Amino acid sequence: MATHVDVLICGGGSAGLCAAVWLARCGIEYKILERRPGPLEMGQADGVQCRTVEVFESFGLSEDLLKEAYHVLELAFWAPDGAGGIKRTHYAADVEPGLSHQPHVILNQARINALLAAEAQRVSGKSSIEYGFDVKGVEVDSVAAQDPQAHCVSVTAAKDGVEHVFRAKYVLGCDGAHSIVRKSLGFKMIGDSTNAVWGVMDVYPRTDFPDIRKKAAISSDAGNLMIIPREGDSLARFYIEIENAQADALSLEDLHDSARRIFSPYTMDIVETAWWSVYSIGQRRADYFTKNNRVFLTGDACHTHSPKAGQGMNVSLQDGYNIGWKLAAVLRGRADPTLIETYVSEREKTATELIEFDRYWSKLFSSSYRKEHNITPEQFQQHFVKAGRYTAGQALKYNDSIIVSSATSDASLAQGLTVGMRFPAAQVVRFCDARAMQLVRALPADSRWHLVIFAGDIRHKAAAARLSQLAQSLDQIIRHFTPPDSDADSVINLVLVLSGSRTEIEQEQIPEVFTPVTGKWKMKCLFKTYVDDDSYNSGHGHAYSFYGVDPEGGCLVIVRPDQCALDDTDGVLGFLSGFMHPV
């Protein structure tokens, strides 16, 4: 007999687990089939870009992540010294100052996955991961798929020699570069590979090299190497270029020898190697990302590339972050199924950009390419630093769709925001208790849409009157989409950001729509109003200036559940009605 479930996730990696957190938070029945006999113990990925830390922050998990992780703050460049050795040529900030309020950190993928799995289990009250299941095939009933409620996808999987059948409304193929889901659907990986070979190893080095605990890009006459310091105080990852070699012919000792030559004249005694591998660089993506908008590929199942830029786990996790809330909104009856289709348009674009970037990045690290194009160490540094916005995960921009509308937005109202990009963080002060905090903390990843209202200084009569009028309109919008027996902020979360002096504003000046009655005890929620003002201990955040909002004119910003921004003072109801269901 088949097991029925709303969402079946094939693969328990970062993409699937991130989607699972969304589904668990929204009460959606899901199940994960993982071929491994148990949780991942040692992952190959370890770089956690700023944007991924922001994602964890939206889930309320960033403190746990940052507590365990190694923080990467500085980047050192080394080049040939003309005498057969190497010399340091430049220091740079690892992440462009001001780009994100969160850092770039290093944490093993096994711990990343464990944090996500624990959160999904915490909010759902149960573990929905089934280990030891090998997915064998996936089929979609195209006729049944026309019924949104149909369990139209069949998945066969085997465990301990016994075959099991699962039927789901939606299936996520999160099963890696050799995806059975992708192969079952007849999809192909398109792209190319190069002859470039790189080795990677996690080592405990005994060395007098001065930058061993920094991220470092080393160019020497003997080859290129990148250092990524790992968790703790001793472990480091080395990415090593191996010229004129076949990947399957290389040994661990070959990598050790290459590292010693590159670090010369510094000593490099590798005491222990925790893990190592050799790979040929290739950039490929799936020709299709979905079948009947019921099966979707995520992560390495739909895009593969070299690991040096630290994008793999991050982009994969953000695939899950993108589709999870959309599946939940549709399955809860809050949105039209066309919402899920935006996953394909948004993440296909992301995958294409990733492949293009990785081609450029891989060439940049190639000794032969640099020699052929006369790229100097100084030019290499410039290229490396310039790419920092992308490698930090802050360059992503989604095109217009039913949930991104730059055409109907007035970008001049918030010049520090870009429609289709993530909503950045600026410090504000919470009105009710004077707590200084990042505004994004008021926009948690809990499936709600967020409307951030920059209303200016309501000590002035004109601003107060404008806010009062806007509040009436917002109340109507909320009633249009929120079930009458639900909390007023359960579908749309209103966040009010004022300017001026916080201590000269009284609670009764704030319209009641911003203090909804919520929760078990039906009490007014006072955590919706913030002021761009001095704090007691953290200075002034200058949020209006940061977002480019004129306090005299104000602005309304629509923020998706996954924190992409749309600024719009009019047409909010029309925009949301394009995909959300009214009550």
Phi and psi in degrees as a GROMACS rama.xvg file:
@    title "Ramachandran Plot"
@    xaxis  label "Phi"
@    yaxis  label "Psi"
@TYPE xy
-77.1675  147.668  ALA-2
-93.3594  126.324  THR-3
-100.269  138.696  HIS-4
-153.041  151.14  VAL-5
-66.1804  -50.4655  ASP-6
-129.781  126.564  VAL-7
-109.391  124.334  LEU-8
-107.122  116.569  ILE-9
-94.0861  102.276  CYS-10
115.489  126.324  GLY-11
-103.636  38.2465  GLY-12
-86.7696  -165.019  GLY-13
-64.0605  -39.9262  SER-14
-63.5429  -49.8364  ALA-15
-65.068  -39.2283  GLY-16
-69.7323  -35.2154  LEU-17
-66.7774  -42.4536  CYS-18
-62.0424  -37.4983  ALA-19
-63.3247  -35.7596  ALA-20
-60.9507  -45.9863  VAL-21
-57.1194  -50.0087  TRP-22
-62.8683  -42.1313  LEU-23
-63.692  -41.8377  ALA-24
-64.0148  -27.0176  ARG-25
-100.275  6.65311  CYS-26
72.9404  25.2692  GLY-27
-88.989  135.285  ILE-28
-75.1223  124.359  GLU-29
-143.628  165.197  TYR-30
-145.696  140.949  LYS-31
-110.135  128.712  ILE-32
-104.44  118.19  LEU-33
-120.797  129.251  GLU-34
-71.2263  -27.4593  ARG-35
-65.1271  154.311  ARG-36
-73.7029  -14.3015  PRO-37
-163.464  -174.508  GLY-38
-59.6404  151.763  PRO-39
-58.6776  132.561  LEU-40
-103.492  -32.0294  GLU-41
-145.765  104.23  MET-42
-87.9989  156.168  GLY-43
-79.7974  -32.1472  GLN-44
-81.7377  150.196  ALA-45
-150.13  -21.3877  ASP-46
-76.0301  127.138  GLY-47
-116.464  103.814  VAL-48
-71.6754  164.552  GLN-49
-54.1472  -43.2734  CYS-50
-63.3315  -36.878  ARG-51
-67.374  -36.9808  THR-52
-63.2473  -38.0826  VAL-53
-62.7765  -38.2327  GLU-54
-61.5218  -46.1468  VAL-55
-62.3876  -35.9127  PHE-56
-61.8961  -40.7235  GLU-57
-65.0147  -26.1839  SER-58
-87.8747  -3.806  PHE-59
77.9071  23.7693  GLY-60
-115.144  0.860373  LEU-61
-66.3728  -33.9481  SER-62
-62.6497  -42.2775  GLU-63
-64.2344  -41.702  ASP-64
-62.8684  -50.4271  LEU-65
-68.5709  -28.0903  LEU-66
-66.0857  -34.826  LYS-67
-90.6052  -24.2272  GLU-68
-81.8611  160.263  ALA-69
-92.6149  127.414  TYR-70
-90.5077  125.887  HIS-71
-102.156  116.276  VAL-72
-115.864  -26.7166  LEU-73
-131.289  148.129  GLU-74
-121.557  127.006  LEU-75
-110.462  138.244  ALA-76
-111.136  135.078  PHE-77
-126.83  145.313  TRP-78
-142.203  165.846  ALA-79
-58.2187  142.101  PRO-80
-96.4298  3.47447  ASP-81
84.8498  -3.38943  GLY-82
-125.928  21.7572  ALA-83
92.2323  -3.50136  GLY-84
-113.678  -158.282  GLY-85
-132.271  156.091  ILE-86
-140.961  148.972  LYS-87
-74.2784  133.921  ARG-88
-114.274  -19.6934  THR-89
-167.521  147.791  HIS-90
-115.417  147.145  TYR-91
-148.108  155.37  ALA-92
-64.6591  136.319  ALA-93
-62.8659  -36.8931  ASP-94
-123.439  135.038  VAL-95
-50.135  122.36  GLU-96
-53.7083  132.374  PRO-97
85.8623  -5.04218  GLY-98
-68.7796  -37.7599  LEU-99
-149.849  151.131  SER-100
-81.2074  -6.36891  HIS-101
-108.326  150.991  GLN-102
-91.2395  167.831  PRO-103
-83.9768  127.597  HIS-104
-132.795  169.092  VAL-105
-121.274  125.329  ILE-106
-153.78  134.863  LEU-107
-57.9428  142.338  ASN-108
-58.7108  -30.634  GLN-109
-59.7497  -38.4866  ALA-110
-74.9573  -36.7904  ARG-111
-57.6351  -49.5466  ILE-112
-62.7682  -39.3068  ASN-113
-64.0472  -39.146  ALA-114
-63.5222  -42.9847  LEU-115
-67.2446  -44.1235  LEU-116
-62.8703  -40.5763  ALA-117
-65.0079  -38.469  ALA-118
-66.8881  -43.3919  GLU-119
-61.2079  -40.6811  ALA-120
-69.5252  -37.9294  GLN-121
-61.5552  -47.7433  ARG-122
-77.7434  -26.5156  VAL-123
-93.6311  -17.163  SER-124
80.9037  8.47213  GLY-125
-158.635  160.041  LYS-126
-92.0614  130.572  SER-127
-113.586  21.3953  SER-128
-99.6042  124.445  ILE-129
-106.901  114.036  GLU-130
-90.3792  156.725  TYR-131
80.299  16.1572  GLY-132
-100.867  121.038  PHE-133
-97.0419  114.579  ASP-134
-69.5293  130.476  VAL-135
-107.107  -30.3041  LYS-136
-169.922  156.26  GLY-137
-134.706  132.369  VAL-138
-133.281  143.389  GLU-139
-116.876  127.737  VAL-140
-82.9005  100.879  ASP-141
-63.1323  -31.9211  SER-142
-71.5925  -48.149  VAL-143
-64.1828  -27.8277  ALA-144
-62.9304  -16.4914  ALA-145
-73.2739  -16.7637  GLN-146
-94.7209  113.696  ASP-147
-57.9585  -23.3567  PRO-148
-92.5245  -2.74034  GLN-149
-76.8744  140.486  ALA-150
-85.9387  78.3682  HIS-151
-93.9451  -1.4385  CYS-152
-110.973  126.68  VAL-153
-107.748  131.756  SER-154
-125.879  126.862  VAL-155
-103.059  138.295  THR-156
-146.687  151.614  ALA-157
-119.113  141.071  ALA-158
-139.266  125.873  LYS-159
53.4213  37.809  ASP-160
81.4325  -0.656014  GLY-161
-105.745  131.029  VAL-162
-88.1406  137.564  GLU-163
-124.155  148.689  HIS-164
-119.595  132.103  VAL-165
-121.436  140.08  PHE-166
-121.467  129.892  ARG-167
-135.226  156.379  ALA-168
-74.2719  -37.4402  LYS-169
-139.111  146.713  TYR-170
-128.566  135.486  VAL-171
-108.792  124.09  LEU-172
-89.504  95.1491  GLY-173
-114.909  33.4406  CYS-174
-102.128  28.9487  ASP-175
83.5314  -175.571  GLY-176
-62.8497  -27.4344  ALA-177
-101.982  35.8135  HIS-178
-48.4231  121.265  SER-179
-71.8683  -34.0642  ILE-180
-59.6853  -48.1978  VAL-181
-61.3888  -45.3751  ARG-182
-65.9155  -37.4923  LYS-183
-62.8107  -33.2903  SER-184
-82.6491  -6.70049  LEU-185
80.4084  15.0297  GLY-186
-81.795  151.121  PHE-187
-120.549  155.233  LYS-188
-92.5561  125.497  MET-189
-112.693  144.588  ILE-190
145.752  -154.957  GLY-191
-148.322  173.622  ASP-192
-130.951  166.26  SER-193
-120.211  174.681  THR-194
-87.8381  -2.08792  ASN-195
-68.7006  134.206  ALA-196
-122.078  133.234  VAL-197
-128.407  145.685  TRP-198
-107.053  151.115  GLY-199
-137.503  136.719  VAL-200
-151.264  143.759  MET-201
-97.705  118.781  ASP-202
-132.912  159.65  VAL-203
-107.004  100.43  TYR-204
-95.7516  134.266  PRO-205
-100.793  112.209  ARG-206
-153.454  158.059  THR-207
-104.143  11.4845  ASP-208
-66.7037  124.909  PHE-209
-72.9429  -19.684  PRO-210
-109.675  30.4807  ASP-211
-67.4145  -21.7111  ILE-212
-102.724  18.6862  ARG-213
-117.062  157.666  LYS-214
-68.5872  129.083  LYS-215
-142.184  137.803  ALA-216
-108.658  115.389  ALA-217
-113.443  122.482  ILE-218
-112.96  124.219  SER-219
-135.41  171.168  SER-220
-65.5604  -18.4458  ASP-221
-95.1151  -1.67723  ALA-222
135.565  -173.495  GLY-223
-116.503  147.304  ASN-224
-149.429  144.065  LEU-225
-122.168  135.419  MET-226
-102.729  130.772  ILE-227
-122.627  107.808  ILE-228
-65.3513  139.344  PRO-229
-104.608  179.005  ARG-230
-56.4907  155.101  GLU-231
84.4038  -155.904  GLY-232
-121.716  7.43377  ASP-233
-134.186  -36.2331  SER-234
-71.724  138.898  LEU-235
-141.11  149.455  ALA-236
-104.011  134.001  ARG-237
-114.242  127.123  PHE-238
-102.66  123.496  TYR-239
-124.826  125.322  ILE-240
-75.4553  130.389  GLU-241
-119.611  107.811  ILE-242
-87.5324  148.2  GLU-243
55.9216  49.7808  ASN-244
-144.463  157.265  ALA-245
-99.8739  136.128  GLN-246
-57.8032  -41.5577  ALA-247
-76.9267  -4.39003  ASP-248
-99.8612  -2.32531  ALA-249
-92.8179  144.082  LEU-250
-112.618  169.956  SER-251
-62.0002  -38.1999  LEU-252
-64.0274  -32.6476  GLU-253
-60.8727  -41.5067  ASP-254
-67.2233  -41.7905  LEU-255
-59.6654  -44.9262  HIS-256
-62.5853  -43.4749  ASP-257
-61.4277  -43.1721  SER-258
-61.7664  -44.1028  ALA-259
-61.5355  -40.5838  ARG-260
-67.1744  -40.379  ARG-261
-66.9291  -37.6744  ILE-262
-78.4358  -13.7854  PHE-263
-54.5517  136.619  SER-264
-89.7153  5.71096  PRO-265
-75.6859  148.278  TYR-266
-79.3033  146.323  THR-267
-142.332  97.672  MET-268
-106.283  108.1  ASP-269
-85.6702  106.04  ILE-270
-70.573  -42.2361  VAL-271
-152.508  145.505  GLU-272
-112.466  115.487  THR-273
-78.1687  -31.1429  ALA-274
-165.519  148.217  TRP-275
-154.449  159.411  TRP-276
-160.587  164.739  SER-277
-131.174  138.754  VAL-278
-143.323  152.854  TYR-279
-98.9015  140.606  SER-280
-76.0464  130.957  ILE-281
-147.087  147.409  GLY-282
-126.668  114.548  GLN-283
-141.324  154.448  ARG-284
-141.999  156.337  ARG-285
-69.2152  145.989  ALA-286
-72.3143  -24.3429  ASP-287
-137.728  148.934  TYR-288
-107.353  -9.2573  PHE-289
-149.059  155.51  THR-290
-123.178  114.476  LYS-291
57.3116  21.5723  ASN-292
53.0052  30.6598  ASN-293
-121.889  -27.4659  ARG-294
-117.648  130.227  VAL-295
-128.401  137.563  PHE-296
-91.0744  143.452  LEU-297
-137.441  161.539  THR-298
60.9867  -143.696  GLY-299
-64.2586  -15.4842  ASP-300
-65.5389  -20.4023  ALA-301
-127.665  -3.27106  CYS-302
-157.798  131.372  HIS-303
-130.54  152.12  THR-304
-167.208  -179.813  HIS-305
-76.7617  156.563  SER-306
-90.9538  -4.59182  PRO-307
-63.8818  -31.8066  LYS-308
-82.1365  -3.06768  ALA-309
67.7649  34.1643  GLY-310
-98.5004  -25.3979  GLN-311
-53.2243  -64.2714  GLY-312
-61.2385  -37.2511  MET-313
-65.9057  -49.2633  ASN-314
-66.0185  -39.0201  VAL-315
-62.271  -47.1364  SER-316
-59.7684  -38.4806  LEU-317
-75.5341  -20.1035  GLN-318
-60.9207  -48.2872  ASP-319
-64.2093  -35.9685  GLY-320
-64.7769  -34.04  TYR-321
-73.6776  -44.0858  ASN-322
-87.9273  -23.974  ILE-323
-59.4775  -49.2539  GLY-324
-69.5418  -29.7709  TRP-325
-69.8606  -43.7243  LYS-326
-59.9666  -43.8044  LEU-327
-62.8524  -42.7348  ALA-328
-62.5486  -40.1054  ALA-329
-72.0995  -45.475  VAL-330
-68.5168  -23.2824  LEU-331
-85.6478  -3.11226  ARG-332
80.2255  13.1187  GLY-333
-87.9784  -18.0261  ARG-334
-141.311  156.794  ALA-335
-73.0702  147.302  ASP-336
-56.6437  -20.5478  PRO-337
-62.5765  -19.8628  THR-338
-58.5961  -40.6891  LEU-339
-66.2089  -28.2084  ILE-340
-62.2648  -23.8776  GLU-341
-68.139  -18.1339  THR-342
-57.9268  -43.6018  TYR-343
-65.4436  -50.0338  VAL-344
-63.8673  -37.707  SER-345
-75.3864  -43.773  GLU-346
-86.2398  -23.287  ARG-347
-62.783  -42.4155  GLU-348
-61.4726  -43.6124  LYS-349
-61.0759  -44.2779  THR-350
-64.6113  -40.8742  ALA-351
-62.8576  -44.3952  THR-352
-64.1736  -37.0283  GLU-353
-62.6319  -45.681  LEU-354
-63.0222  -43.972  ILE-355
-63.2269  -42.7864  GLU-356
-64.1949  -41.5583  PHE-357
-66.866  -34.04  ASP-358
-61.1358  -47.1111  ARG-359
-62.9944  -44.8362  TYR-360
-65.2634  -41.5784  TRP-361
-65.8058  -40.3281  SER-362
-63.6185  -38.7729  LYS-363
-60.6754  -31.3865  LEU-364
-89.2568  -4.12629  PHE-365
-84.485  125.456  SER-366
-61.1713  -43.735  SER-367
-65.4505  -38.6401  SER-368
-65.8898  -42.0467  TYR-369
-65.2964  -39.2342  ARG-370
-66.7245  -43.2723  LYS-371
-62.869  -35.876  GLU-372
-104.17  11.5736  HIS-373
53.731  43.4919  ASN-374
-83.8586  116.788  ILE-375
-79.3266  162.662  THR-376
-55.5063  -37.207  PRO-377
-65.3578  -40.8189  GLU-378
-67.9581  -38.0497  GLN-379
-59.4931  -44.6993  PHE-380
-59.2565  -43.7599  GLN-381
-62.7909  -44.5768  GLN-382
-62.2056  -42.2988  HIS-383
-62.2096  -49.1246  PHE-384
-65.6508  -39.3943  VAL-385
-61.7847  -32.359  LYS-386
-79.5951  -3.19689  ALA-387
-59.8819  -34.2199  GLY-388
-63.8102  -39.0873  ARG-389
-70.8496  -47.0606  TYR-390
-66.7204  -19.79  THR-391
-83.2775  -4.77558  ALA-392
81.1135  18.8461  GLY-393
-108.108  10.5067  GLN-394
-102.494  -2.68937  ALA-395
-68.5  131.173  LEU-396
-139.295  123.615  LYS-397
-87.1567  143.398  TYR-398
-77.1393  168.6  ASN-399
-60.9234  142.879  ASP-400
-161.06  -165.611  SER-401
-68.1698  -15.9064  ILE-402
-119.053  8.30319  ILE-403
-137.906  121.669  VAL-404
-137.312  83.1965  SER-405
-71.7281  -26.3026  SER-406
-64.9799  -32.778  ALA-407
-100.26  6.08236  THR-408
-99.8536  149.906  SER-409
-104.891  94.1552  ASP-410
-62.1351  -21.0908  ALA-411
-69.3953  -18.1496  SER-412
-75.1648  -24.8785  LEU-413
-143.893  80.9172  ALA-414
-71.1893  -12.1955  GLN-415
-88.3683  -0.808495  GLY-416
-113.998  149.375  LEU-417
-122.14  123.538  THR-418
-59.653  129.742  VAL-419
93.9958  -4.84397  GLY-420
-107.748  167.059  MET-421
-66.2851  149.735  ARG-422
-79.3948  115.325  PHE-423
-78.5512  168.688  PRO-424
-99.5812  138.658  ALA-425
-140.218  149.328  ALA-426
-76.7323  136.347  GLN-427
-134.077  174.057  VAL-428
-117.82  125.082  VAL-429
-68.8004  131.867  ARG-430
-65.1968  -41.472  PHE-431
-73.9433  -24.9886  CYS-432
-138.269  8.6084  ASP-433
65.6537  19.7953  ALA-434
-80.5938  124.879  ARG-435
-78.9713  133.698  ALA-436
-159.017  163.319  MET-437
-76.0902  135.749  GLN-438
-60.3338  -31.2934  LEU-439
-63.7467  -19.4033  VAL-440
-66.523  -18.6906  ARG-441
-87.0791  1.75427  ALA-442
-122.674  63.0883  LEU-443
-68.3236  157.431  PRO-444
-83.9529  84.9549  ALA-445
-132.346  21.373  ASP-446
85.2787  -7.10722  SER-447
-82.0235  150.432  ARG-448
-82.9803  146.335  TRP-449
-116.138  132.199  HIS-450
-111.944  112.01  LEU-451
-99.3955  116.957  VAL-452
-106.477  114.686  ILE-453
-93.3522  100.499  PHE-454
-100.179  -0.425379  ALA-455
78.7768  -153.21  GLY-456
-99.8824  101.647  ASP-457
-79.7056  6.2053  ILE-458
-69.6068  -20.4686  ARG-459
-90.4656  136.475  HIS-460
-59.5015  -39.9204  LYS-461
-63.1728  -43.5968  ALA-462
-67.6699  -39.3616  ALA-463
-64.543  -41.6554  ALA-464
-65.6859  -39.7644  ALA-465
-64.1522  -41.0269  ARG-466
-67.2561  -40.0882  LEU-467
-61.1999  -42.0006  SER-468
-67.5157  -42.0931  GLN-469
-62.9832  -38.0915  LEU-470
-59.5741  -37.6449  ALA-471
-64.177  -41.6171  GLN-472
-66.3793  -41.3518  SER-473
-65.4012  -36.5194  LEU-474
-60.6205  -40.4174  ASP-475
-66.4115  -39.6122  GLN-476
-63.5353  -43.7675  ILE-477
-62.6284  -44.2024  ILE-478
-63.475  -29.7952  ARG-479
-67.1115  -33.1362  HIS-480
-111.246  -11.6657  PHE-481
-101.852  126.197  THR-482
-57.0538  141.516  PRO-483
-62.8017  -23.9923  PRO-484
-94.5373  9.59278  ASP-485
-107.094  160.489  SER-486
-58.5465  145.831  ASP-487
-61.4266  -24.8385  ALA-488
-103.169  18.3205  ASP-489
-76.6782  -20.9658  SER-490
-111.564  -43.8187  VAL-491
-124.105  126.08  ILE-492
-102.043  114.96  ASN-493
-88.8576  131.837  LEU-494
-127.906  120.252  VAL-495
-101.981  126.989  LEU-496
-120.009  114.041  VAL-497
-100.803  163.344  LEU-498
-114.399  172.384  SER-499
97.536  -165.988  GLY-500
-87.1894  119.268  SER-501
-61.1211  -39.9326  ARG-502
-73.947  -8.25254  THR-503
-101.961  9.99104  GLU-504
-112.354  137.309  ILE-505
-107.015  152.117  GLU-506
-58.1255  -36.2075  GLN-507
-68.0931  -12.0319  GLU-508
-79.9811  -11.7582  GLN-509
-94.8103  122.88  ILE-510
-56.2241  147.216  PRO-511
-64.7179  -21.7862  GLU-512
-61.824  -21.2527  VAL-513
-93.6815  3.06027  PHE-514
-130.655  62.9022  THR-515
-66.5074  149.843  PRO-516
-81.6597  120.203  VAL-517
-141.364  170.368  THR-518
80.6746  178.246  GLY-519
-58.3278  -38.1687  LYS-520
-94.2659  1.43012  TRP-521
52.5431  56.2531  LYS-522
-110.419  156.052  MET-523
-65.3054  132.543  LYS-524
-89.0651  120.183  CYS-525
-100.526  6.34361  LEU-526
-93.6774  27.2394  PHE-527
-107.516  -8.0785  LYS-528
-116.593  133.183  THR-529
-134.509  157.365  TYR-530
-129.966  136.422  VAL-531
-84.1504  89.8693  ASP-532
-150.71  172.016  ASP-533
-62.4787  144.385  ASP-534
-107.875  170.856  SER-535
-73.5692  -35.5299  TYR-536
-125.624  -9.16147  ASN-537
-123.224  15.3866  SER-538
73.0248  -158.651  GLY-539
-109.24  131.219  HIS-540
-82.6609  -19.2723  GLY-541
49.7691  48.6503  HIS-542
-63.5104  -41.2847  ALA-543
-60.099  -43.677  TYR-544
-65.651  -42.0768  SER-545
-60.773  -44.0703  PHE-546
-83.4024  -7.00454  TYR-547
72.7978  33.8682  GLY-548
-103.068  131.544  VAL-549
-81.4791  117.881  ASP-550
-58.0852  -26.1003  PRO-551
-72.8624  -30.2  GLU-552
-102.212  -34.9018  GLY-553
76.6009  179.995  GLY-554
-168.771  152.075  CYS-555
-119.806  128.475  LEU-556
-118.456  125.415  VAL-557
-91.5643  126.367  ILE-558
-119.173  123.868  VAL-559
-64.8432  163.074  ARG-560
-55.5391  -27.2774  PRO-561
-98.6429  20.1085  ASP-562
73.2786  26.1742  GLN-563
-91.1332  143.513  CYS-564
-102.707  149.134  ALA-565
-141.18  116.665  LEU-566
-97.8561  129.696  ASP-567
-162.689  124.22  ASP-568
-94.1331  -19.5102  THR-569
-125.884  163.841  ASP-570
73.9112  19.7385  GLY-571
-62.163  -46.8855  VAL-572
-60.8698  -44.5132  LEU-573
-63.7224  -40.33  GLY-574
-63.7026  -50.9007  PHE-575
-65.8588  -32.2987  LEU-576
-68.799  -13.4467  SER-577
-67.7912  -16.9085  GLY-578
-147.67  -17.9719  PHE-579
-92.7751  146.933  MET-580
-90.2827  131.687  HIS-581
-74.3814  165.257  PRO-582
